[in-house]
Amino acid sequence: MLCFSRALIVAALLLTSSSAYSNGVGVVNASTGIYLKLTSSNIETSVEMQVCVTKATQYFLNNLGSNRIVSYAFPLPDGASATELKWKLDGAWHTAPISPNPQDTSLPGGTMNQNLRSYLGAKPLFFSIPGYVRTDSLLIVQLTYVQLLKYDFGSVYFDYPNDYRLIQNQTIEAQEFSFTLSSQRTIDSIRLVSSNPLISISNNGNVATIVSNQYTAVPSVNYRVKYSLNLNQLGLYSYSTRIPDSQLPDSLGGFFLFIAEPNPGSSGDVIKKVFTLILDRSGSMSGTKIIQAKNSATFIINNLNQGDKFNIVDFETNVYAFRNRHVLYNAQSRDSALLYVQNISAGGLTNISGAFSTAVPHFNIANDSTANIIIFLTDGLPTAGITERTALLNHIRTLIQSTETMIYLYSFGIGTDVDQQLLTLMSSQNNGFAEFLLNDQVEARITNFYLRIRNPVLLSPAVTFSSPFISNVYPNPLPNLYIGQQMTVSGRYTESGPLNVVLSGRAFNHPVSYNYSFNRLDTPDVRYQFLTKIWAKQKIENLLVQYYSLNPNSPEALALKQQIIALSIAYGVISPFTSFGPPTSVSNSEAEFEPSSEELNFAGNYKLLGNYPNPFNPTTVITFIVKETTAQKAVIRIYNSLGVLVDVIDAKLNGSGRYGITWNAAQYPTGVYFYSVDFGDDVLHSKMLLIK
């Protein structure tokens, strides 16, 4: 799994800590909960410091008594990007190409049941297995994805929840897990935190491995690995590889990546803060969420520093405030604020614009010699005040600009109903970032975040290079960097050799800079082939930030969308606008299957089952059943919406059975198409929708 972080990231690709993500599901009927049986799983994870590649392989058995249409669904972690999907069926491996279309989220059987929805989480990956999975046959699916493991003060966690009981509460033949870590920085320790059976563990300081296997058992225990990197070895760690231009889709040259954690030094200076907590107390925050939000506010209040100024703004339909201005932090104001928080209760609508209209003007008397911070906590969409996204963003931006003060806005979205694009843009446009939490993560994540921002290492950072032959450096702009955290930067180079790097910025009002050097290789390094994926992913994230700030129908947004699609396809990294599609090599192929007795229960000799997927792009499989026939072929004729014949396919018939004929519509425009299947003594008709 390739893993990396950045502070300004788009909602669709935002990095958060791992949560309930696990093995994929072979979905036969999403509504009634019918799935192929998972018989075994194999997880191979390779990590370079925090940069990871995970290959997850699942083995499914069709034990349902008949041939089935199957969709594969995988609960992809936040911040991860899928890079490859392969499947093996009827003894042959297939690789899914990346299609220039958003993924088809429809599943066999229609709407997902609650268990499946809960299991798949907020960002599932879907892929329709072409054709049928024969009864009693094995389907193997292998998914590779990339992400950056969460780093905090030298400690790193890798999570791969393996609890499959929401889908299948049965024993499976094998659960195999291997974890390999390589690091230029000394690996102080590594351990399998979870209670999975530990087969082996090793650590020589630069390479560490864990193997955990279990056989004939219910998959009910999540995998969790924790490792610690030496806290005395701070600085910049670099990786580079030069791939021949003939193997690249562009002429930008080699790839580099560096992970930087500057040493903050021994300064004991305490930076004064002007701080506001904006707290959503609308009705949807009832229960666990409001309790955790109040506990978070209590923690922050108890951990402010002498000399800080603070306020609390809480909102539902109406907006309230602890005070009408920032007040000096002392024992008296602390105790009053704690009592105020204790009396907050949930109810009403979500008036985000009103909350910022109250909170931001309090900063009018602040200046850039202090750390001016807003932490915004919400679980829902705006339902009162300004509710349209662009208008709300403009409103908040105008309010903050009117203060003529640098304000750092950090947003936390709780649950699955938040507008992730809104919070991401709101924060990225105002010097901060957004994070998205599950309902039970609020208190731990926010308290941890607050402890970090008390000690900035580099704010408003910039990077300069000693060579002019560096380009396409991302993220852009660079994220703020706080004590105990890291900055991951990737880019391209056209000339190899030593390179000096200067990271500069401010620790609020203190200018600081850090000088480093690394070498750019002039040859390929097979260990670092993941650099192409990281760079493409970070560039896509940068373009998505720009895209989501525009009208999606504007020429500028459409041009950015096409650029993202081109990058996604060229570098093999799935984006919000691309997906895994069926391989073109199966176009116009014929697949014959024995129909089940249930499917043979129809009048006449022929039954048209329709086409799948539908809608589709660019291929779909037209499926029909033949009971008895003496014909040698069926003729499929396809017409556009005007009734013009656009394609003819001859399908060879080999007696009774189920047939699947693939139509590739790559050369045809979006629209409704009609098709007929002519058996000689009968003709069946249907329609399909091509969406590009």
C-alpha positions in Angstrom: 0.0 0.0 0.0 1.5 3.4 -0.8 0.7 5.9 1.9 1.3 9.7 2.1 -0.1 12.8 3.7 -0.8 16.5 2.9 -2.6 19.2 4.7 -4.6 20.7 1.8 -6.4 17.9 0.2 -9.7 17.4 -1.6 -12.6 15.7 0.1 -12.5 12.7 -2.2 -8.8 12.0 -1.3 -8.5 13.3 2.2 -6.2 11.5 4.5 -7.4 10.4 7.9 -6.4 7.6 10.2 -7.5 4.1 9.3 -10.9 2.9 10.3 -13.1 0.0 9.5 -11.7 -1.2 6.2 -11.4 -4.8 5.4 -11.7 -7.6 2.8 -13.8 -7.2 -0.3 -17.2 -8.6 -0.9 -18.6 -10.6 -3.9 -22.0 -9.1 -4.0 -24.8 -11.1 -5.7 -27.8 -9.3 -4.1 -27.0 -6.1 -2.2 -30.5 -5.7 -0.9 -31.1 -9.2 0.5 -27.5 -9.8 1.6 -26.5 -12.6 -0.8 -22.8 -12.9 -1.4 -20.2 -15.3 -2.7 -18.6 -17.2 0.1 -15.2 -15.8 1.2 -12.9 -18.8 1.5 -9.6 -17.2 2.2 -7.7 -13.9 2.1 -4.1 -12.8 1.7 -2.8 -9.3 2.6 0.7 -8.3 1.5 1.8 -4.9 2.7 5.1 -3.2 1.8 6.1 0.1 3.6 8.9 2.5 3.0 9.0 4.6 6.2 5.3 5.5 5.8 4.9 5.1 2.1 3.0 1.9 1.6 1.7 -0.5 -1.1 -1.0 -3.0 -0.1 -2.1 -5.9 -2.2 -5.3 -7.5 -1.0 -6.3 -10.8 -2.5 -9.7 -12.5 -1.8 -10.9 -16.0 -2.9 -14.6 -16.4 -3.3 -16.6 -19.5 -4.0 -20.0 -19.5 -5.8 -21.8 -22.0 -3.6 -25.3 -20.6 -4.4 -26.4 -23.4 -6.8 -26.5 -21.4 -10.1 -24.3 -19.1 -12.2 -24.4 -15.6 -10.9 -23.7 -12.0 -11.9 -21.3 -10.6 -9.3 -20.0 -7.2 -8.4 -16.9 -6.8 -6.3 -17.0 -4.2 -3.5 -14.1 -3.1 -1.4 -14.1 -0.7 1.6 -11.2 1.5 0.4 -9.6 3.5 3.2 -9.8 7.3 3.2 -6.9 8.8 1.4 -6.1 5.6 -0.4 -6.0 5.3 -4.2 -6.5 2.1 -6.1 -3.8 1.4 -8.6 -4.6 -2.1 -10.0 -7.4 -4.6 -10.0 -7.1 -8.2 -11.3 -9.4 -11.1 -11.2 -9.1 -14.8 -12.0 -12.1 -16.7 -13.3 -12.3 -20.0 -15.1 -8.6 -20.4 -14.8 -7.6 -17.1 -16.5 -6.3 -13.9 -15.0 -7.7 -10.6 -16.3 -6.5 -7.0 -15.6 -9.1 -4.2 -15.5 -8.0 -1.1 -17.4 -8.7 2.4 -16.0 -11.8 3.8 -17.7 -12.3 7.6 -18.2 -15.6 7.4 -16.3 -16.7 7.6 -12.7 -17.3 4.1 -11.2 -20.7 2.5 -11.6 -22.1 2.4 -8.0 -25.1 0.2 -8.8 -25.0 -3.3 -7.4 -27.0 -6.5 -8.3 -30.2 -6.5 -6.2 -30.4 -2.7 -5.9 -30.0 -0.7 -2.7 -27.5 -2.0 -0.1 -28.7 -3.4 3.1 -27.6 -1.8 6.3 -24.9 -4.4 7.2 -23.3 -4.0 3.8 -23.5 -0.3 3.9 -21.9 -0.2 7.3 -19.2 -2.6 6.3 -18.2 -0.8 3.1 -18.0 2.6 4.7 -17.9 6.0 3.0 -15.6 5.3 0.1 -16.2 1.8 -1.4 -14.7 0.7 -4.6 -17.0 -1.2 -7.0 -16.2 -3.4 -10.0 -18.6 -5.5 -12.0 -17.1 -8.8 -12.8 -17.7 -9.3 -16.6 -19.9 -12.3 -17.5 -21.1 -14.9 -15.0 -19.4 -16.7 -12.1 -20.2 -20.3 -12.7 -21.7 -22.4 -9.9 -19.1 -24.1 -7.7 -16.3 -22.1 -9.3 -13.7 -19.9 -7.6 -13.4 -16.2 -8.2 -10.1 -14.6 -7.1 -9.9 -10.8 -6.9 -6.6 -8.9 -6.2 -6.7 -5.2 -5.5 -3.7 -3.0 -5.0 -4.0 0.5 -3.5 -1.7 3.2 -2.1 -1.8 5.5 0.9 0.3 7.2 3.6 0.2 5.7 7.1 -0.6 8.2 9.9 2.6 9.4 11.6 2.5 11.0 15.1 5.7 11.8 17.1 7.6 8.8 15.7 4.8 6.3 16.0 3.0 4.8 13.0 0.0 2.5 12.8 -1.1 0.2 10.0 -4.7 -1.1 10.2 -6.3 -3.7 8.1 -9.5 -4.7 9.9 -10.2 -8.3 9.2 -13.5 -8.6 11.0 -15.9 -10.0 8.3 -18.8 -11.0 10.5 -21.2 -8.3 9.1 -20.9 -10.1 5.8 -20.2 -13.8 6.7 -20.0 -15.3 10.2 -18.4 -18.5 9.1 -14.9 -20.0 9.2 -12.7 -19.5 6.2 -9.8 -21.7 5.1 -7.0 -19.2 5.5 -6.2 -15.7 6.7 -2.7 -14.7 5.7 -1.0 -11.4 6.5 2.5 -10.3 5.8 4.0 -6.8 6.6 7.4 -5.6 5.4 8.8 -2.3 6.6 12.0 -0.6 5.2 13.3 2.6 6.6 16.3 4.9 6.2 15.5 6.1 9.7 16.1 3.5 12.5 13.1 1.4 13.4 13.2 1.4 17.2 10.4 -1.1 17.6 7.6 -3.0 15.8 4.8 -5.2 17.1 1.6 -6.8 16.1 -0.8 -4.9 18.4 -3.9 -7.1 17.6 -4.5 -10.5 18.9 -4.1 -12.3 15.6 -1.7 -15.3 15.7 1.9 -14.1 15.4 4.0 -16.5 13.2 7.2 -14.4 13.0 8.5 -11.0 13.7 12.0 -9.5 13.0 13.7 -6.1 13.1 17.3 -5.3 12.2 16.9 -1.5 12.5 16.3 -0.8 8.9 14.1 -3.7 7.8 11.3 -5.3 9.8 8.8 -8.0 9.0 5.6 -9.4 10.6 3.8 -12.6 9.5 0.4 -13.5 10.9 -1.5 -16.6 9.5 -4.6 -18.3 10.8 -6.4 -21.3 9.3 -10.0 -22.6 9.6 -11.2 -19.8 11.7 -13.8 -17.0 11.6 -12.3 -13.7 10.4 -13.1 -11.7 13.5 -9.9 -9.9 14.6 -8.6 -6.8 12.9 -4.9 -6.6 12.0 -3.0 -3.8 13.6 0.7 -3.1 13.5 2.5 -0.3 15.4 6.1 0.7 14.7 8.2 3.5 16.1 10.9 5.5 14.2 13.9 7.0 16.1 12.9 10.5 17.4 16.6 11.6 17.4 17.0 11.1 13.6 15.0 14.1 12.4 15.6 15.8 9.1 15.0 15.0 5.4 14.9 11.5 3.9 14.8 11.3 0.1 14.0 8.8 -2.6 14.4 9.1 -6.4 14.3 7.0 -9.6 14.9 7.8 -13.2 12.6 5.9 -15.6 13.5 5.9 -19.3 11.4 8.6 -21.2 10.2 5.8 -23.6 8.3 4.3 -20.6 6.7 7.5 -19.5 3.6 9.3 -20.8 5.4 12.7 -20.5 8.8 14.2 -20.8 9.1 15.6 -17.3 12.0 13.2 -16.3 12.7 11.4 -13.1 10.7 11.2 -9.9 11.7 12.2 -6.4 10.1 12.2 -3.0 11.3 13.5 0.4 9.8 13.1 3.8 10.9 16.0 6.1 10.5 16.4 9.8 12.7 19.3 10.8 14.1 19.4 14.3 12.2 22.1 16.2 15.2 22.8 18.4 15.2 23.3 22.1 13.4 26.7 22.2 11.1 27.0 25.1 9.2 29.9 23.7 5.4 29.6 24.1 3.5 31.2 21.3 0.4 33.1 22.4 -2.9 32.1 20.7 -6.1 33.8 19.9 -8.4 30.8 19.7 -12.1 30.2 18.9 -13.9 26.8 19.0 -17.0 26.8 16.7 -19.1 23.9 17.9 -22.1 22.4 16.0 -24.9 21.7 18.5 -27.7 21.0 16.0 -30.1 18.1 16.4 -28.0 15.6 14.4 -25.2 16.0 17.0 -27.4 14.3 19.7 -26.1 11.4 21.6 -22.5 10.2 21.5 -21.3 13.0 19.1 -22.3 15.9 21.4 -20.9 14.2 24.4 -17.5 13.7 22.7 -17.6 17.2 21.2 -18.1 18.7 24.7 -15.4 16.5 26.1 -13.1 17.8 23.4 -14.0 21.4 24.2 -13.3 20.7 27.9 -9.9 19.3 27.1 -8.9 22.3 24.9 -10.1 24.8 27.6 -8.1 23.0 30.2 -4.9 23.0 28.1 -4.8 26.6 26.9 -1.7 28.6 28.0 -1.5 31.6 30.2 -1.5 34.6 27.9 -3.9 33.0 25.4 -7.2 34.6 24.4 -10.2 32.4 23.6 -13.9 32.2 22.9 -16.5 29.5 22.2 -19.2 29.9 19.5 -21.9 27.2 19.4 -24.7 27.0 16.9 -27.9 25.4 15.7 -30.6 27.4 14.0 -29.5 30.2 16.4 -26.0 31.2 17.2 -24.6 31.6 20.8 -21.2 32.6 22.2 -19.5 32.2 25.5 -18.4 35.9 25.3 -18.9 38.7 22.8 -15.1 38.9 22.3 -12.0 36.9 23.0 -11.1 36.8 26.7 -7.8 36.3 28.5 -7.3 32.8 29.7 -7.0 32.5 33.4 -8.6 30.4 36.2 -11.8 32.5 36.3 -12.4 32.5 32.5 -11.5 28.8 32.4 -14.0 27.8 35.0 -16.7 29.9 33.4 -16.0 28.4 30.0 -16.1 24.8 31.4 -19.5 25.5 32.9 -20.7 27.0 29.6 -19.7 23.9 27.7 -21.3 21.6 30.3 -24.7 23.3 29.6 -24.6 22.9 25.8 -27.3 20.6 24.4 -28.2 19.5 20.9 -31.3 20.6 18.8 -32.3 22.7 15.8 -30.9 23.2 12.3 -27.3 23.8 11.1 -26.5 27.5 10.6 -22.9 27.5 9.6 -22.9 30.9 8.0 -24.4 32.4 11.2 -21.7 30.8 13.3 -18.9 32.3 11.2 -20.7 35.7 11.1 -20.5 35.7 14.9 -17.0 34.2 15.4 -14.8 35.8 12.8 -15.3 39.5 13.6 -13.9 38.7 17.1 -10.5 38.5 15.4 -10.6 42.1 14.2 -8.4 43.3 17.0 -5.9 40.4 16.6 -2.6 40.6 14.7 -0.1 38.3 13.1 2.1 38.2 16.2 -0.2 35.6 17.7 -1.5 32.3 16.5 -5.0 33.1 15.3 -6.9 29.7 15.2 -10.4 28.5 14.5 -11.3 24.9 15.1 -14.7 24.2 13.5 -16.6 21.0 14.4 -19.7 19.9 12.5 -21.5 16.7 11.5 -24.0 17.9 8.9 -24.8 19.9 5.8 -25.8 23.6 6.2 -29.6 23.7 6.6 -30.1 27.3 7.8 -28.6 30.6 6.8 -26.5 30.4 3.6 -26.8 26.8 2.4 -25.3 26.9 -1.2 -21.7 25.8 -1.1 -20.1 28.5 -3.3 -22.0 31.3 -1.6 -21.1 30.0 1.9 -17.4 29.7 1.0 -17.4 33.3 -0.4 -19.2 34.5 2.8 -16.6 32.9 5.1 -13.6 34.0 2.9 -14.9 37.6 2.9 -15.4 37.6 6.7 -11.8 36.4 7.2 -10.3 38.8 4.7 -12.0 41.7 6.4 -10.1 41.0 9.6 -6.8 41.7 7.7 -5.3 39.0 9.9 -3.8 35.6 9.2 -6.4 33.1 10.5 -5.8 29.3 10.5 -9.1 27.4 10.0 -9.2 23.7 10.8 -12.4 21.8 10.2 -13.5 18.5 11.5 -16.4 16.6 9.9 -18.1 13.9 11.9 -19.9 11.0 10.4 -20.9 10.4 6.8 -23.4 13.3 6.2 -20.9 16.2 6.1 -20.2 18.1 2.9 -16.6 17.1 2.5 -15.9 19.4 -0.4 -17.2 22.3 1.6 -15.1 21.7 4.7 -12.0 20.9 2.6 -12.3 24.1 0.5 -13.3 26.2 3.5 -10.1 25.1 5.3 -7.7 25.1 2.4 -8.7 28.6 1.4 -8.0 29.8 4.9 -4.5 28.3 5.7 -5.7 25.1 7.3 -7.0 21.7 6.5 -10.0 19.4 7.1 -10.2 16.0 8.7 -13.2 13.6 8.7 -14.0 11.4 11.7 -16.2 8.5 12.6 -18.7 9.2 15.4 -16.5 7.5 18.0 -13.3 9.2 17.0 -14.1 12.8 17.9 -12.6 13.2 21.3 -9.4 11.3 20.6 -8.7 12.9 17.3 -9.4 16.5 18.2 -7.5 16.4 21.5 -4.5 14.9 19.7 -4.8 17.6 17.0 -4.9 20.4 19.6 -1.8 19.1 21.3 0.1 19.2 18.0 -0.9 22.8 16.9 0.3 24.2 20.2 3.8 23.8 18.8 4.3 24.9 15.1 7.5 24.1 13.3 6.8 25.7 9.9 3.8 27.8 8.9 3.2 29.2 5.4 6.1 27.0 4.3 7.9 27.3 0.9 10.6 25.1 -0.7 13.4 26.2 -3.0 15.9 24.0 -4.9 19.5 24.7 -6.0 18.7 23.3 -9.5 16.4 24.9 -12.1 15.6 21.4 -13.4 13.0 20.7 -10.8 9.3 20.9 -11.7 5.8 19.8 -10.8 6.4 19.8 -7.0 3.4 18.8 -4.9 1.5 19.5 -2.7 1.3 23.1 -3.7 1.0 25.1 -1.5 2.9 23.1 1.1 1.0 22.2 4.3 1.8 23.7 7.6 4.1 21.6 9.7 3.7 21.0 13.5 5.9 19.3 16.0 5.8 15.5 15.8 4.5 15.6 12.2 6.0 15.2 8.7 5.8 16.8 5.3 5.8 14.6 2.2 6.8 16.3 -1.0 7.1 14.8 -4.5 8.3 16.2 -7.8 10.0 15.7 -11.1 13.6 16.3 -12.3 15.3 16.4 -15.8 18.9 16.3 -14.6 20.4 14.0 -12.0 23.0 14.7 -9.3 23.2 16.4 -5.8 20.4 18.8 -4.9 20.2 21.4 -2.1 16.7 22.0 -0.6 15.6 24.8 1.6 12.4 24.7 3.6 11.5 28.1 4.9 8.5 29.7 6.7 7.4 31.0 10.0 6.7 29.6 13.4 3.9 32.2 13.5 5.9 35.4 14.0 9.3 33.7 14.0 11.1 33.2 10.6 12.8 29.8 10.3 14.5 27.8 7.6 16.0 24.3 7.2 18.7 23.3 4.7 19.1 19.8 3.4 20.6 17.9 0.4 19.9 14.7 -1.5 21.0 13.0 -4.7 18.8 12.5 -7.8 19.5 9.1 -9.4 20.1 8.9 -13.1 19.0 5.2 -13.3 15.9 3.3 -12.4 15.7 2.0 -8.8 13.2 -0.9 -8.7 12.7 -0.4 -5.0 11.1 3.0 -5.6 8.8 2.4 -8.5 6.0 3.6 -6.2 7.2 7.2 -6.7 5.3 7.4 -10.0 2.0 6.7 -8.2 2.7 9.1 -5.3 3.6 11.9 -7.6 0.5 11.4 -9.8 -1.7 11.1 -6.8 -0.4 14.3 -5.3 -0.8 16.2 -8.6 -4.3 14.9 -9.0 -5.1 16.1 -5.5 -3.8 19.5 -6.4 -5.9 19.7 -9.5 -9.0 18.5 -7.6 -8.6 21.4 -5.1 -8.8 23.8 -8.1 -11.6 21.8 -9.8 -13.9 21.8 -6.7 -13.5 25.6 -6.3 -15.0 26.2 -9.8 -18.4 25.8 -11.4 -18.2 22.2 -12.7 -19.6 23.2 -16.0 -17.2 26.1 -16.6 -14.5 25.7 -19.3 -11.8 25.9 -16.7 -13.3 23.1 -14.6 -13.9 20.9 -17.6 -10.3 21.3 -18.7 -9.1 20.4 -15.2 -11.3 17.3 -15.3 -9.8 16.1 -18.5 -6.3 16.7 -17.2 -7.2 14.6 -14.1 -8.6 11.8 -16.2 -5.5 11.8 -18.5 -3.2 11.6 -15.4 -5.2 8.9 -13.8 -5.1 6.7 -16.9 -1.5 7.4 -17.8 -0.2 6.7 -14.3 -2.7 4.1 -13.2 -4.1 5.9 -10.2 -7.9 5.9 -9.8 -9.5 9.4 -9.3 -13.1 10.6 -8.7 -13.6 10.8 -12.5 -12.1 7.4 -13.4 -12.8 3.7 -12.5 -11.8 0.2 -13.3 -13.5 -0.9 -16.5 -13.9 -4.3 -18.3 -10.9 -5.3 -20.4 -11.2 -4.6 -24.1 -9.8 -8.0 -24.9 -13.2 -9.6 -24.1 -15.0 -7.4 -26.6 -17.4 -9.4 -28.9 -16.4 -12.6 -27.2 -18.9 -15.4 -26.5 -19.4 -17.1 -23.1 -21.7 -20.1 -22.7 -23.0 -21.2 -19.4 -25.5 -23.8 -18.2 -28.6 -22.0 -17.0 -30.2 -23.0 -13.7 -33.5 -24.8 -13.5 -35.1 -21.6 -12.2 -33.9 -19.7 -15.2 -35.2 -22.3 -17.6 -38.8 -21.8 -16.3 -40.1 -19.6 -19.2 -42.3 -20.1 -22.2 -40.7 -20.5 -25.6 -37.2 -21.4 -26.6 -35.4 -18.1 -25.8 -35.2 -15.6 -22.9 -33.4 -12.3 -23.1 -31.8 -11.4 -19.7 -30.9 -7.9 -20.7 -27.4 -6.4 -20.6 -25.1 -5.7 -17.7 -23.9 -3.3 -16.6 -26.6 -0.8 -17.7 -25.9 2.1 -17.8 -22.4 1.2 -19.2 -19.3 2.7 -20.6 -17.8 1.6 -23.0 -18.7 -2.2 -22.9 -21.7 -4.2 -21.8 -22.6 -7.9 -22.0 -25.9 -8.8 -23.7 -27.1 -12.0 -22.1 -29.8 -14.5 -23.2 -30.8 -18.1 -22.6 -31.5 -20.7 -25.3 -33.5 -23.8 -24.4 -33.5 -25.6 -27.7 -32.4 -24.5 -31.1 -31.1 -25.9 -34.4 -29.9 -22.4 -35.5 -26.1 -21.9 -36.0 -26.1 -18.3 -34.8 -28.1 -15.4 -33.4 -27.8 -12.0 -34.9 -27.6 -8.9 -32.6 -28.5 -5.6 -34.2 -28.0 -2.4 -32.4 -29.8 0.9 -33.2 -29.4 4.4 -32.0 -32.3 6.5 -30.6 -33.2 7.6 -34.2 -33.6 4.0 -35.3 -30.4 4.0 -37.3 -28.6 0.6 -37.4 -25.1 1.2 -35.9 -23.7 -2.3 -35.3 -24.3 -5.9 -36.1 -22.8 -8.8 -34.1 -23.0 -12.5 -35.0 -23.2 -14.8 -32.0 -22.4 -18.5 -32.6 -24.8 -20.9 -30.9 -23.7 -24.3 -29.6 -27.0 -25.7 -28.5 -28.9 -24.9 -25.3 -27.3 -22.7 -22.6 -26.7 -19.1 -21.4 -24.8 -16.8 -23.7 -23.1 -13.5 -23.0 -22.1 -11.3 -25.9 -20.0 -8.2 -25.3 -20.6 -5.0 -27.2 -17.9 -2.4 -27.2 -19.4 1.1 -27.7 -16.2 3.1 -27.5 -16.8 4.7 -30.9 -20.4 5.7 -30.2 -21.7 8.8 -28.3 -23.7 8.9 -25.1 -27.3 8.0 -25.5 -30.1 5.4 -25.5 -29.6 2.4 -27.8 -32.0 -0.3 -28.8 -31.0 -3.9 -29.7 -32.6 -7.0 -31.1 -31.5 -10.6 -30.9 -32.6 -12.5 -34.0 -32.7 -16.3 -33.6 -34.2 -16.9 -37.0 -37.5 -18.2 -35.6 -37.9 -15.5 -32.9 -36.7 -12.0 -32.3 -36.3 -10.4 -28.8 -35.8 -6.7 -28.1 -34.5 -4.4 -25.3 -32.7 -1.1 -24.7 -29.6 0.1 -23.0 -28.0 3.4 -21.9 -24.4 4.4 -22.8 -23.0 7.2 -20.6 -19.6 8.7 -21.3 
